[in-house]
Amino acid sequence: MTLRHISAVLALAAALASGAAASTQAKKHARRHAAAAAAAPAAAASPAVAPAPAEAASQAAGAGFGVAESITGKIQMVVADQSLVVVTGPNDVPYDLKITPKTVIVVGEKRGTIESLASQVGKTASVGFVPQRDGNYAERVEITG
């Protein structure tokens, strides 16, 4: 339903509410479209806004909040006391990754800790993470080279 259509239905509904005479067919039309407008999401009534280029690329790839993603890049920094690892991904884009107790860290062929990642700065890592509103949460960090 277009914005113009919604406006016409609302005008007809206002006329009906004020006691103006309307045909039976017009009343049915107004009720049917008023119900459809109520069931439609609010975003459908507003004009579409194009996402920012980076956001569009993320949406095109099926990425979003809560959808697991992965990158391969170099470890730039490890801040163990803040449970933070910074990995430079494609095009030298830095990714700040939060390490949690659930994060699986693999150094060589052994399980590691965030402290063991501190000695791996400059090495290549493969990282699986989940973007959330408050940051990127690492699920797996594996040193690959």
Salt bridges, closest charged atoms under 4 A:
GLU142 OE1 - ARG140 NH2 3.24
